[in-house]
């Protein structure tokens, strides 16, 4: 089943208006949700939208709150999200980081007291459009055991790196530090499909590809095992330190996932003296990487983000693939 981009966006707008998100804020929020699905990140577009509405209903999100600056520390600013809409808070903070980068080459905005930012790749693409490198990360509620443990003590804290690539698709790495995001696990569980690679532990403490079992235990595998566990911890501590906000442990003390800490970094390439040389190095590096002989001849080697534009154009032309049950749930909101 496929749905036209504009139809999906208008449906998001309809529901957002019902929940008192209106005007330009509603237009931006709906666009960010629709853009995620348009680019193939279905777990954080349409599939995430009903959860966002639930977070409004349970009081985690204050639809009227807007982020504000709390401290100007030079190239670093601290902002407070006031438990507002996570995607709108993130958009404003990435926007501000870019403004700072244009003035000072590097701009950093550390945001406390915010909510789930939906698809973070959207904000990395904002940086790329302004000829900036984008680096951003967030903590989450504890939803991943540390390596060697059984109980969730860490977040699967997502991180994004975005780098311009001339007129070609930008390099965009947008990942959680667990093997699979919980949104992806939910999609596989709904479809009854096994994961392509091991994703976590089942109720018998065996590593499994059964997404439904992993959702029962909440024991996802960190990427790189102990390495991903360590990366998760460091992202959490840095986000909390820079923003003055909660760590994942402290988020876990709340009734619902809210009051997260996030960091947005933009590095402007405009003032670098070797901009043209840099662009050539990126192009040559990517070209070289993609000449690697593929393990599966039917699956060539790509760089992160290489297929995004192809997916985008296909979804704009044919409509965005949707899980019918999720689409119907949004229609019923």
C-alpha positions as CSV (number, residue, x, y, z in Angstrom):
1,X,0.0,0.0,0.0
2,X,1.3,3.4,-1.0
3,X,0.2,6.9,0.1
4,X,1.0,10.2,-1.7
5,X,3.4,12.4,0.2
6,X,1.1,15.3,0.3
7,X,-1.8,13.1,1.5
8,X,0.3,11.9,4.3
9,X,1.5,15.3,5.3
10,X,-2.1,16.7,5.3
11,X,-3.2,13.9,7.5
12,X,-0.5,14.7,10.0
13,X,-1.6,18.4,9.8
14,X,-5.2,17.4,10.5
15,X,-4.3,15.5,13.6
16,X,-1.7,18.1,14.9
17,X,-4.3,20.8,14.6
18,X,-6.7,18.7,16.7
19,X,-4.0,18.6,19.4
20,X,-3.5,22.4,19.3
21,X,-0.3,22.5,17.2
22,X,-1.2,25.0,14.6
23,X,0.2,27.4,12.0
24,X,3.9,27.3,11.0
25,X,4.7,24.9,13.9
26,X,2.2,22.4,12.6
27,X,3.4,22.8,9.0
28,X,7.0,22.2,10.1
29,X,6.2,19.2,12.3
30,X,4.0,17.5,9.7
31,X,6.8,18.1,7.1
32,X,9.4,16.5,9.3
33,X,7.3,13.4,9.8
34,X,6.4,13.1,6.1
35,X,10.0,13.8,5.0
36,X,11.2,10.9,7.2
37,X,8.9,8.4,5.4
38,X,9.5,10.0,2.1
39,X,13.3,9.2,2.5
40,X,12.6,5.6,3.5
41,X,12.9,6.1,7.3
42,X,9.5,4.7,7.9
43,X,10.1,3.8,11.6
44,X,10.6,7.5,12.5
45,X,8.0,9.0,10.1
46,X,4.5,7.5,9.8
47,X,5.2,4.7,12.2
48,X,6.3,7.0,15.0
49,X,3.4,9.5,14.6
50,X,0.9,7.6,16.8
51,X,3.5,7.4,19.6
52,X,4.0,11.1,19.4
53,X,0.3,11.7,19.8
54,X,0.3,9.3,22.8
55,X,3.2,11.3,24.3
56,X,0.9,14.5,24.1
57,X,-2.0,12.6,25.7
58,X,0.1,11.3,28.6
59,X,1.6,14.7,29.3
60,X,5.2,14.1,28.3
61,X,4.9,16.7,25.5
62,X,3.7,20.3,26.1
63,X,2.5,21.3,22.6
64,X,2.6,25.0,23.5
65,X,6.2,25.1,24.8
66,X,9.1,26.5,22.7
67,X,12.8,26.2,23.3
68,X,14.7,29.1,24.8
69,X,18.4,29.9,25.4
70,X,19.7,29.7,28.9
71,X,23.4,30.3,28.6
72,X,25.7,31.8,25.9
73,X,29.2,30.2,26.3
74,X,30.8,31.4,23.1
75,X,30.6,28.8,20.4
76,X,28.4,26.7,22.8
77,X,24.9,27.7,23.8
78,X,22.7,25.9,26.3
79,X,19.0,25.7,25.5
80,X,16.0,24.4,27.4
81,X,13.3,22.6,25.5
82,X,10.6,23.0,28.2
83,X,9.3,19.5,27.4
84,X,8.0,20.8,24.0
85,X,7.6,18.9,20.8
86,X,10.9,17.1,20.2
87,X,11.1,17.6,16.4
88,X,10.4,21.3,16.7
89,X,12.9,21.8,19.5
90,X,15.6,19.9,17.5
91,X,14.9,21.8,14.3
92,X,15.3,25.2,16.1
93,X,18.5,24.0,17.9
94,X,20.1,22.7,14.7
95,X,19.1,26.0,13.0
96,X,20.8,27.9,15.8
97,X,24.0,25.7,15.6
98,X,24.2,26.5,11.9
99,X,23.8,30.2,12.6
100,X,26.7,30.0,15.1
101,X,28.8,28.1,12.7
102,X,28.4,30.7,10.0
103,X,29.6,33.3,12.5
104,X,32.3,31.3,14.3
105,X,33.1,28.3,12.0
106,X,31.8,25.9,14.7
107,X,28.5,26.2,16.5
108,X,27.2,23.9,19.3
109,X,23.8,23.9,20.9
110,X,23.2,21.7,23.9
111,X,19.5,21.1,24.6
112,X,18.0,19.9,27.9
113,X,14.5,19.0,28.9
114,X,13.3,18.0,25.5
115,X,11.5,15.0,23.9
116,X,12.1,12.4,21.2
117,X,13.4,14.1,18.1
118,X,11.9,11.6,15.6
119,X,14.2,11.2,12.6
120,X,17.5,12.9,13.5
121,X,18.8,12.6,9.9
122,X,16.4,15.5,9.1
123,X,18.6,17.8,11.1
124,X,21.8,16.5,9.6
125,X,20.5,17.4,6.2
126,X,19.8,20.9,7.4
127,X,23.5,21.3,8.1
128,X,24.4,19.8,4.7
129,X,22.1,22.3,2.9
130,X,24.1,25.1,4.5
131,X,27.5,23.6,3.5
132,X,28.1,22.4,7.1
133,X,29.2,19.2,8.6
134,X,26.5,18.1,11.1
135,X,27.1,16.0,14.2
136,X,24.3,15.4,16.7
137,X,23.3,12.9,19.4
138,X,20.8,12.3,22.1
139,X,20.3,10.2,25.1
140,X,17.1,8.1,25.7
141,X,15.3,6.3,28.4
142,X,17.4,3.2,29.6
143,X,16.5,0.6,27.0
144,X,19.7,-1.4,26.5
145,X,21.7,-3.5,28.9
146,X,25.4,-2.6,29.3
147,X,27.6,-5.3,27.8
148,X,27.7,-8.3,30.2
149,X,24.5,-7.2,32.0
150,X,20.9,-8.2,31.7
151,X,19.0,-5.1,33.0
152,X,18.6,-2.0,30.8
153,X,20.9,0.7,32.2
154,X,21.9,2.5,29.0
155,X,20.1,4.2,26.2
156,X,20.5,3.1,22.6
157,X,21.5,6.7,22.1
158,X,21.2,7.7,18.4
159,X,24.0,9.7,16.7
160,X,24.2,11.4,13.3
161,X,27.1,12.4,11.1
162,X,26.2,14.4,7.9
163,X,28.8,15.6,5.4
164,X,28.2,17.5,2.1
165,X,29.1,15.7,-1.1
166,X,28.8,18.3,-3.8
167,X,25.8,17.7,-6.0
168,X,25.6,14.0,-5.1
169,X,23.7,12.6,-2.2
170,X,25.3,13.7,1.1
171,X,27.1,11.2,3.4
172,X,24.5,10.7,6.1
173,X,25.0,8.2,8.9
174,X,21.9,8.1,11.2
175,X,22.1,5.2,13.7
176,X,21.2,4.1,17.2
177,X,24.0,2.4,19.1
178,X,21.9,-0.8,19.3
179,X,21.9,-3.2,16.4
180,X,18.3,-2.2,15.7
181,X,16.2,0.7,16.9
182,X,13.0,-0.2,18.8
183,X,11.0,1.2,15.9
184,X,12.7,-1.2,13.5
185,X,12.1,-4.1,15.9
186,X,8.4,-3.3,16.1
187,X,8.2,-3.3,12.3
188,X,9.8,-6.7,12.0
189,X,7.6,-8.0,14.8
190,X,4.4,-6.7,13.1
191,X,5.5,-8.4,9.8
192,X,6.5,-11.6,11.5
193,X,9.9,-11.5,9.8
194,X,13.2,-12.5,11.3
195,X,15.9,-9.9,11.7
196,X,18.7,-10.1,9.0
197,X,21.4,-10.4,11.8
198,X,21.3,-11.0,15.6
199,X,19.5,-8.2,17.4
200,X,19.3,-9.1,21.1
201,X,18.4,-11.7,23.7
202,X,15.3,-13.8,24.1
203,X,13.5,-14.8,27.3
204,X,16.0,-17.7,27.6
205,X,19.0,-15.4,27.4
206,X,19.9,-16.7,24.0
207,X,20.9,-14.3,21.2
208,X,18.1,-14.2,18.7
209,X,16.8,-12.7,15.5
210,X,13.2,-12.8,16.7
211,X,12.2,-9.2,17.1
212,X,9.1,-10.1,19.2
213,X,11.3,-11.9,21.7
214,X,13.7,-8.9,22.0
215,X,10.7,-6.6,22.6
216,X,9.7,-8.8,25.5
217,X,13.1,-8.7,27.2
218,X,14.2,-5.2,26.2
219,X,17.7,-6.7,25.8
220,X,18.9,-5.3,22.5
221,X,22.5,-5.9,21.4
222,X,24.8,-2.8,21.4
223,X,26.6,-2.3,18.1
224,X,30.1,-3.8,18.4
225,X,29.1,-5.5,21.7
226,X,31.2,-3.9,24.4
227,X,32.3,-1.1,22.1
228,X,28.7,0.0,21.5
229,X,28.0,-0.2,25.2
230,X,30.9,2.2,25.9
231,X,29.9,4.6,23.1
232,X,26.3,4.7,24.5
233,X,27.6,5.7,27.9
234,X,29.9,8.4,26.6
235,X,27.2,10.0,24.4
236,X,24.9,10.1,27.3
237,X,27.5,11.7,29.7
238,X,28.6,14.3,27.1
239,X,25.0,15.3,26.2
240,X,24.2,15.7,29.9
241,X,27.4,17.6,30.7
242,X,27.0,20.1,27.8
243,X,23.3,20.7,28.3
244,X,23.1,20.5,32.1
245,X,20.3,18.1,31.6
246,X,19.4,14.6,32.6
247,X,21.4,11.4,32.0
248,X,19.6,8.3,30.8
249,X,19.6,7.0,34.3
250,X,17.7,10.1,35.5
251,X,15.3,10.0,32.5
252,X,14.5,6.4,33.6
253,X,13.3,7.8,37.0
254,X,10.4,9.6,35.3
255,X,7.0,7.9,34.5
256,X,7.6,8.3,30.8
257,X,10.4,9.1,28.4
258,X,10.9,12.8,28.5
259,X,13.3,15.6,29.6
260,X,16.1,14.2,27.3
261,X,19.5,15.8,26.6
262,X,20.7,16.4,23.1
263,X,23.7,18.0,21.3
264,X,23.7,19.7,17.9
265,X,27.1,20.6,16.3
266,X,27.5,22.4,13.0
267,X,30.9,23.0,11.4
268,X,30.9,25.5,8.5
269,X,33.0,24.6,5.5
270,X,32.7,28.1,4.0
271,X,35.7,29.6,5.6
272,X,38.1,26.7,5.3
273,X,41.0,27.5,3.0
274,X,41.0,24.1,1.2
275,X,37.3,23.8,0.5
276,X,37.8,22.5,-3.1
277,X,40.5,20.1,-2.0
278,X,38.2,18.8,0.7
279,X,35.4,18.2,-1.7
280,X,37.7,16.2,-3.9
281,X,38.9,14.1,-1.0
282,X,35.3,13.3,-0.1
283,X,34.5,12.4,-3.7
284,X,37.6,10.2,-4.2
285,X,37.2,8.4,-0.8
286,X,33.6,7.5,-1.6
287,X,34.4,6.4,-5.1
288,X,37.2,4.2,-3.9
289,X,35.1,2.7,-1.2
290,X,32.4,1.7,-3.6
291,X,34.8,-0.1,-5.8
292,X,35.2,-2.8,-3.1
293,X,34.3,-6.2,-4.5
294,X,30.8,-7.0,-3.0
295,X,30.3,-10.2,-1.1
296,X,26.9,-10.5,-2.8
297,X,27.2,-9.5,-6.5
298,X,23.5,-8.4,-6.3
299,X,24.3,-5.9,-3.6
300,X,27.0,-3.4,-4.5
301,X,28.9,-1.4,-1.8
302,X,27.4,2.0,-1.0
303,X,28.2,4.8,1.4
304,X,25.7,5.8,4.1
305,X,23.0,7.9,2.5
306,X,23.9,7.0,-1.1
307,X,20.5,5.6,-1.9
308,X,18.4,8.2,-0.1
309,X,17.7,10.3,-3.2
310,X,16.7,7.3,-5.2
311,X,14.3,6.2,-2.5
312,X,13.0,9.8,-2.2
313,X,12.3,10.2,-5.9
314,X,10.6,6.7,-6.1
315,X,8.4,7.5,-3.1
316,X,7.4,10.9,-4.5
317,X,6.5,9.3,-7.8
318,X,4.8,6.1,-6.7
319,X,3.7,7.1,-3.2
320,X,5.2,6.2,0.2
321,X,5.0,2.5,1.3
322,X,3.0,2.2,4.5
323,X,2.0,-0.5,6.9
324,X,-1.7,-0.5,6.4
325,X,-2.4,-1.1,10.1
326,X,-0.3,2.0,11.0
327,X,-1.9,4.2,8.4
328,X,-5.4,3.2,9.5
329,X,-4.4,4.0,13.1
330,X,-3.4,7.5,12.0
331,X,-6.6,8.0,10.1
332,X,-8.5,7.1,13.2
333,X,-6.8,9.7,15.4
